Amino acid sequence: LNLEACDLFQTPLFDVRDDDARRLGVGAILSEFGAVGNSEIGADIIEFVVNKMDQFLHSWSFWYLTPSPQIEGSDELKALARPYARCVPGVIRSMSFDLQKIVFMVAYTPNLANRTFSTPVEVYVSPFYFKGSEIEWEVNPNGAVTKTVSFADPNIWLFHHTESAKTENTITISIYMPPTTNQHESSLELNY
């Protein structure tokens, strides 16, 4: 699989759809992609597409014909079980997940109208990649947010703005596993 060729030929198509969404002032979603087979090449294609969707801040839904227990530990699951920011009170500037380094990052400009901090940033922290007490996080500028974990779902991290957060600043939140941790082994269990 030549991902450089995919990038060369597919990125202009993504650019057109991104331009359309911006021109119309609407969100964008890539629906029903996938059906590439459970293989390393299939996972590379999925990872390429979802990384592009993160780059353009577009939503996506994966097409999976027949769910089966064989997806557990599969290359497809590794590409799809990614973290994401599910609520951001402001304008997202960028969002990415580096599958090789196991680093999630979201950068945004907060909407802190009237200095109300009631709506936190919500990040789904995938248990496939992030597990145990070794998970680390950082924020830039330092001290702009504090972190709590949702009572309803421990995989949802809540980042609350502090008094030092400024509307004009871009805030970047990074979540990662220390480099010494073996991130690629998981026992994620799926129930159908």
C-alpha positions as CSV (number, residue, x, y, z in Angstrom):
1,L,0.0,0.0,0.0
2,N,1.4,3.3,-1.0
3,L,0.0,5.9,1.5
4,E,1.9,8.7,-0.3
5,A,-0.1,7.9,-3.4
6,C,-3.3,7.8,-1.4
7,D,-2.4,11.2,0.1
8,L,-1.6,12.6,-3.4
9,F,-4.9,11.4,-5.0
10,Q,-7.3,11.4,-2.0
11,T,-6.4,14.6,-0.2
12,P,-7.7,16.9,-3.0
13,L,-11.1,15.1,-2.8
14,F,-11.1,15.7,1.0
15,D,-10.1,19.4,0.3
16,V,-13.2,19.8,-2.0
17,R,-15.6,18.5,0.6
18,D,-14.0,20.6,3.3
19,D,-14.3,23.7,1.0
20,D,-18.0,22.8,0.4
21,A,-18.7,22.5,4.1
22,R,-17.0,25.8,4.9
23,R,-18.8,27.6,2.0
24,L,-22.2,26.3,3.2
25,G,-21.5,26.8,6.9
26,V,-22.3,23.2,7.8
27,G,-20.6,20.3,9.4
28,A,-19.3,17.4,7.4
29,I,-19.4,13.6,7.8
30,L,-17.8,10.8,5.9
31,S,-20.3,8.0,6.1
32,E,-20.1,4.3,5.3
33,F,-16.4,4.0,4.5
34,G,-14.5,0.8,5.3
35,A,-15.2,-2.8,4.2
36,V,-11.5,-3.1,3.6
37,G,-11.0,-6.4,5.4
38,N,-9.3,-7.3,8.6
39,S,-5.6,-7.0,7.5
40,E,-2.7,-4.7,8.1
41,I,-3.3,-3.0,4.7
42,G,-7.0,-2.5,5.6
43,A,-6.0,-1.0,9.0
44,D,-3.5,1.3,7.2
45,I,-6.3,2.5,4.9
46,I,-8.7,3.1,7.8
47,E,-6.0,4.9,9.8
48,F,-5.3,7.1,6.7
49,V,-9.0,8.0,6.4
50,V,-9.7,8.7,10.0
51,N,-6.5,10.8,10.3
52,K,-7.7,12.9,7.4
53,M,-11.1,13.3,9.1
54,D,-9.3,14.5,12.2
55,Q,-7.2,16.9,10.1
56,F,-10.3,18.4,8.5
57,L,-12.3,18.1,11.8
58,H,-15.0,16.1,10.0
59,S,-17.1,13.4,11.6
60,W,-17.1,9.8,10.3
61,S,-18.9,6.5,10.6
62,F,-17.4,3.2,9.7
63,W,-19.2,0.6,7.6
64,Y,-19.0,-2.8,9.2
65,L,-21.1,-5.5,7.6
66,T,-21.1,-8.3,10.1
67,P,-20.0,-7.6,13.6
68,S,-18.2,-10.7,15.0
69,P,-16.0,-11.5,18.0
70,Q,-13.1,-11.8,15.6
71,I,-12.7,-8.0,15.6
72,E,-11.2,-8.2,19.1
73,G,-7.5,-7.5,18.8
74,S,-7.8,-7.0,15.1
75,D,-6.0,-4.5,13.0
76,E,-9.3,-2.8,12.2
77,L,-10.1,-2.3,15.9
78,K,-6.6,-0.8,16.5
79,A,-7.3,1.8,13.8
80,L,-10.9,2.5,15.0
81,A,-10.7,2.5,18.8
82,R,-9.3,6.0,19.0
83,P,-9.7,8.8,21.4
84,Y,-11.6,12.0,20.5
85,A,-12.9,15.2,21.9
86,R,-16.7,14.8,22.1
87,C,-17.5,18.2,23.5
88,V,-15.4,21.4,23.2
89,P,-16.8,24.7,24.4
90,G,-15.1,26.8,21.8
91,V,-13.6,26.5,18.4
92,I,-11.5,23.5,17.7
93,R,-8.3,24.4,15.9
94,S,-6.9,20.9,15.5
95,M,-7.3,17.3,16.8
96,S,-5.1,14.3,16.2
97,F,-4.2,10.9,17.4
98,D,-0.8,9.4,16.7
99,L,-1.3,5.7,16.6
100,Q,2.4,4.9,16.7
101,K,3.3,7.1,19.7
102,I,-0.1,6.8,21.4
103,V,-0.6,10.6,21.7
104,F,-4.0,12.3,21.5
105,M,-4.0,16.1,21.1
106,V,-6.8,18.7,20.8
107,A,-6.2,22.4,20.4
108,Y,-9.0,24.9,20.7
109,T,-9.9,28.5,21.4
110,P,-12.3,28.5,24.3
111,N,-15.6,30.4,24.4
112,L,-15.5,31.8,27.9
113,A,-18.3,34.4,27.5
114,N,-19.0,36.0,30.8
115,R,-16.2,33.9,32.3
116,T,-18.5,31.0,32.9
117,F,-16.7,27.7,33.2
118,S,-19.6,25.3,33.6
119,T,-19.0,23.4,30.3
120,P,-15.8,21.3,30.4
121,V,-14.0,19.8,27.4
122,E,-15.0,16.2,27.3
123,V,-12.5,13.6,25.8
124,Y,-13.2,10.0,25.3
125,V,-10.0,8.2,26.4
126,S,-10.0,4.9,24.6
127,P,-9.3,1.9,27.0
128,F,-7.7,0.2,24.0
129,Y,-4.7,2.5,24.2
130,F,-5.0,4.3,27.5
131,K,-5.2,2.1,30.6
132,G,-4.0,2.0,34.1
133,S,-2.5,4.8,36.2
134,E,0.3,5.4,33.8
135,I,-1.7,7.7,31.5
136,E,-0.3,11.2,31.5
137,W,-1.7,14.5,30.3
138,E,-0.5,18.1,29.9
139,V,-2.0,21.4,28.9
140,N,-0.5,24.5,27.2
141,P,-0.7,27.1,28.5
142,N,0.1,25.5,31.8
143,G,-2.7,25.7,34.4
144,A,-5.5,26.6,31.9
145,V,-7.5,23.5,32.8
146,T,-7.8,20.9,35.5
147,K,-8.9,17.3,34.9
148,T,-11.6,15.1,36.5
149,V,-13.0,11.8,35.4
150,S,-16.7,11.3,34.7
151,F,-18.6,9.4,37.4
152,A,-20.8,7.8,34.7
153,D,-17.9,6.6,32.5
154,P,-14.3,6.5,33.6
155,N,-13.2,6.7,29.9
156,I,-14.6,10.2,29.7
157,W,-12.1,12.8,31.0
158,L,-13.4,16.3,31.8
159,F,-11.2,19.3,31.5
160,H,-12.5,22.3,33.4
161,H,-11.2,25.8,32.6
162,T,-9.5,27.7,35.4
163,E,-9.3,31.5,36.0
164,S,-6.1,31.6,34.0
165,A,-7.8,30.4,30.8
166,K,-8.2,33.3,28.3
167,T,-10.6,33.5,25.4
168,E,-7.9,34.8,23.1
169,N,-5.5,31.9,23.8
170,T,-5.4,28.6,22.1
171,I,-5.4,25.8,24.7
172,T,-3.8,22.5,23.8
173,I,-4.6,19.3,25.7
174,S,-2.3,16.3,25.2
175,I,-3.0,12.8,26.6
176,Y,-0.3,10.1,26.2
177,M,1.2,7.0,27.6
178,P,4.8,7.1,28.8
179,P,7.2,5.8,26.1
180,T,8.2,2.9,28.3
181,T,4.7,1.4,28.4
182,N,3.8,-1.3,25.9
183,Q,0.7,0.4,24.5
184,H,-0.2,-2.1,21.7
185,E,-1.4,-5.0,23.9
186,S,-5.0,-4.8,24.9
187,S,-7.8,-7.0,26.1
188,L,-10.7,-4.8,25.1
189,E,-13.9,-6.9,25.3
190,L,-16.7,-6.3,22.9
191,N,-20.3,-7.4,23.7
192,Y,-22.7,-7.9,20.8
